Amino acid sequence: MLTIYNDRHALHHGKLEMFRGELVPCFEVPARADYVLQELQQRRLGPIEEPSAFDDAAIARVHAQRYLDFLSGAWDEWVALDPANATRDALPSYWPIRTFRSDVLPASFPARMGLFSYDAGTPLTSGTWTAARAGACCALTAAARVLQGDRAAFALTRPPGHHAGVDFFGGYCFLNNAAIAAQSLRDAGVERVAVLDIDYHHGNGTQAIFYERADVQFTSLHGDPHTEYPYYLGYADERGAGEGLGFNHNLPLARGSGFAQWREALATALRGIAAFKPGALVVSLGLDTFAGDPIAGFTLATADYLRVGEDLSRAGLPTVFVFEGGYAVAEVGANAVNVLEGFMQQSG
């Protein structure tokens, strides 16, 4: 399988995040992608290439321009507030929740940072924009190669993307790589695209982006938002709205769910995707369903990910894989590559 690798991902390296009331070292670290790359190289799973260049127009098909303008200049603004900020990451402090206005763009940088974010666990660093933008190019390149005839391609990049919405970041995510890939497939003429999110945490950003659309189906298997991040989306009764009604499918599972129950939910998801009859599939490949993940609660084992790849391959669709979560760092490489290897073996 072809891998498109973002060699600039490590430019985004957060120092601290707010987690359960205290600042702790970030769970989302460059080593996550490094371990996946090493595993790909050791198994010789296929060629590893750099992303092609794309202009911001492809990204702006998904994200609001004022949000992109903020992200691209945020670090310089942060340092301009105080030169000492160059040694520390930016975290938001204020949010315009219910009854507050979001249509007016504040002059204050901290106020704008809150306007464009929803949690205090996603540090913005000196290299965030460069890393995230290169990651979007990874996803676009992987989608382009699938359009050119590859059965599947893997966008190996970080920071991840599925929590990022049209105009907000959070959950370690800044640009929604899966949504950008899906939109690019649509723009290239694929009539219907399915997005399947198998990260432990619900892909709230992807859901929101496509919630009122019938041309992109979103399906997610994830921890029950009654108890699991991102808490405020991911319930089974969220079915889409307007033209998108019936094209959004959430399959929340209780903390502690094992592979048999999880795989049954995956089978349900794949049946729904088959009924949708898409021309391509985008998989948000989160590996934090692993039993050893420090911020999740399912119990999948490393060998189970081979079966996951086989099941995804049986869908018979041109497939773009996009790397998302997975915070058991030492194991994430084997888990991710097992999915890809299982997919390839089943494909023949």
N, C-alpha and C positions, 0 to 999 in steps of 0.2 A: 504493500500500500504506500502511496505517495504521502509524505509528510511535508507540510509547509511550516517552517520553523522561524519564529521571531527571535533573532539573535540579540535584539535590543530589550528583551523583556526584563532583564536584571536592572535596567535603569530605574525601574519602579521597585523600590525596596523600602517599605515602610518600617519605621523603628518601633512604634508603639501604637496600640489601638485600645479603645475603651471597651472593656469586656466585664460585664457583671459588676460594674461599680469601681473598677480600678484599671489603671493603665498597665497593660501587659505586652510582652513582645508579640509582634504580629504572627498570626498563624499562616497567613498567605505570604510565602517567601519564595525567592528565586529558585531555591533548591527543588521545589516541586517540579518545575519544568526541566531542570537539569537531570533529575532522576529518570524522567520519562525519556528524554533524549538519549541518555546512556543505555537504557533498556532497548530502545529502538536500534541503536548502533550494535549492541551485543547480539541481538537476535537477527540482525540484517533483514529487517522486515520490509524494506523497500527504500527507494531514494528519498533523500532529505534535501529540500531545496529552500531557497530564500523566497520571500514573498515578492510579487511584482509590485510596481508602483501604481497607485491609484490617487486621483485627486479627491478633495474633500466632498465633492458632489455625491459620491456613492455613499458616504457616511451620513451626509445630510438628508438622504432619502429616508433615514430612520430617526435621526436626532435633530432637535430644534437648533437652528443656527445660533441663537443667543446662548444656548448651552455650550455649543462647540466653541464659540468665541470666549466664553468664560474659561473653559478647560485649557485652551491653548495658551492663555495668558495668565493663568491663576498663580503659577509659581513666582513669576516676576512681580506680580502684585503683592504676594505674600511677603517676599523679601523687601519690597519697597516700604512696607509698613514699618519694618524694623530690620536693619541689617543682620541682627542676631538670629532672625528667623531662618537664615540660610543653614543653620545647624540643627533645625528641628522641623518636623513635618507639620503640615496644616491639618487641623481637625475642626469640623464645624461646631458651633456653640449655640446657634439659634435656628429655629425652624418656624415657618409660617403655617401653623396648623389651622384648624377650623376657625372661621371668621376673619382670618388674616388675608390680605391681598397678595396675590402672586403675579399679577399682570404688570405691576410697576417694578422696573429693575432698579434696586437701590444703588446709590453711589458707593456705599460702604462695602468693602471687600468681605468682611465677616458676614454681613447680611446676605450678600449674594451667594456666598458659600453655603449658607443655610438654605437659601431658596432652591439651590440646585442639588440638595442632598437629603437623605432621610435617616442617617445614623451617624454615630460618633466612632464607628469601628473601621472607617475606611480612610486612612491617612493619604493625603495628597503630597507627593514628593517632587523633588526637582526633575525627575525623569518620568513622571506619570504620563504626561501627554505624549511624549515620544514613544514610550512603550505601548501605551494603549492604541495609539494611531497605527503603529506598525502591526499590532495585533489585528486590527480591523483589516489591514491589507492582507494578512495571513488568511483570514476567513474569506475575503473576496477572491484571493488567488485559488484557494481550495475549491470554492464554488465554480470558478472559471474552468478549472481543470476537469471537474465533473461534467460541466457543460460540453467540454471538448471530447468527452468519451470515457474518462476514467470511471470505473465502477464506484470508487470511493476515494476520498482524500481526507487527511487529518490536519487540522489547523492547530499546531502546538504553540500556544502563546499564553501569556499572562500579562497583566491582571486578567481575571476571568470577566465574564460579561453579562450573564443572564439576569442579574438583579438591576442592571442599569435600564432606566426608562427613556422615554423620548427626551426628557430634560432634567434628569436627576441621576446621581450616583449613590451607591451604597452597597453593602454586602461585598466589599472588596472590588466592585465592578464600576467601570467608567464608560466604556463603549460596549454596546450589546453585540458581540461578534456573531452570535447565532442569528439574531434578527437581521443584521447587515448581510449575512450570507443568504438568508431566505429571501430578503428583498431583492438582492442582486439576481437570484434565480428567476424571480418573477419578472424583473425588468428585462431579462434576456429571453423571455417568452415562455417559461414554464408556467402552464395555466394554473396549476394548484401545487402548493408546497406544504408539506407537513413538517412541523417542528416537534421533536420529542425530547423532553427534558428529563434525564434520569439522575440528576443531582439530588442529594438528600434534601436540599433546601429548594422550596418552590421558586420557579423562575418568574417572579412577579413582574420584572421588567419586560420580558418577552410577552407574557400574557397581556399586559397593558398595551403594548405596541400594536398587537394584532386583534384586540378584543372585539372590535366592531367590523371585522373583515371576514369575508367568506372565502377568500382566495388563499389564505394561510391558516391552516388548522394548528392549534397549539394543544399539546397533551403533556401532562406532567405527572410523574410519580415522585412522591416526596413525603417527608415527615409531616404529621398532622399539625396544621398551623395553630390549633388550640394550644399547643405546647412548644412548637418549633418555629425558629426564624424562617421567614420574615413576619410571621404572626398575622398580618393584616390582609393577606391574600392567600389563596390556595385551597379554598373550601370546595367541596364537590358540587355545590349549587351554583358556582360561577360558570355559566354556560355560554358566555358571550352576550353581546348586545347589538341591537339594530340588525344590520345585514350579517353580523357575525354570530347571531344567536344560534347555538347548536354546534359551533365550531371551536369551542374551548372546552377542554376536558381535564379535570383534576382528579387524581386518584391518590388521596392522602392515606397514609398508613401510620399505625401507632408506633411509637418508639419501641424498640426491641424486636420489630418484625424481622423474621429470618428470610432466607433466600426463597423457600418454597412459596411463601405468601407474596413476596416481592415479585417473583417470576410470574405468578398468576396474574398480578396486576399488569405486568409488562405484556402478557398475552392479551389481556383486555385492551390495552392501549394499541397494540399492533392490529387487532381486529378493527378497531375504530379507524385507524389510519388506512387500512385496506379498503374499508367502505368509502372513505373520502376519495380514493383513487388519485393520489397525488402523482406528479411527474418526478418528484425528487423529495428526499428526506434530509433534514438537518437534525443532527443529534447533539444536544448539549450534554457532553460527556463529563459528568461529575462522578468522582470516585469516592466521595465521602459517605457512600453507603457501606463502606468497609467497616468491619467490626471494630477495628482499632482506631477509628478516626476520633480525634479528641473533641470535636465540636458537633458530633452527630450521634445517631442512635440506632441505626440498623446493624445487622450482623452478617453481612455478606463476607465470604472468604475469598482469598485470592483466586482459587480455582474456579469459583462461581463466575468470574468475569469472562472466562472462555465461553461458558454457556450463554452469557448475555450477548456476546458478539455473534454467536451462532444464531440466536433468536432474531437479532437485528438483521442479519444477512438474509434470513428466510423471507423477509419482507420483499426482497427482490427489487429494491429501488436504488437508483443512483443516490449516494449518501455522502454528505459532508459531516465529518465529526469535528466538533469544536471543544477544546479542553476547557473545563470549568473547575469545579472544586475538587477537594481531596487533600486532607491535611495531615494524614499519617504519612509523613514525607518520605520515609525510607521505603514504604511499600507502594507508593502511588505509581511508580514507574512500572512495576510488574503488573499492577492491577489495570492500568490504562492499556498497556501493550497486550495483555491477555484479551481484552475486548477486541482490539484490532486484529489480533492473530486468529481468534475464534471466528470473526467475520470473514477473514480471508480464507480460512480452511473450509468453511461452509460454502463460500462462493465458488470454490474449486479452482 
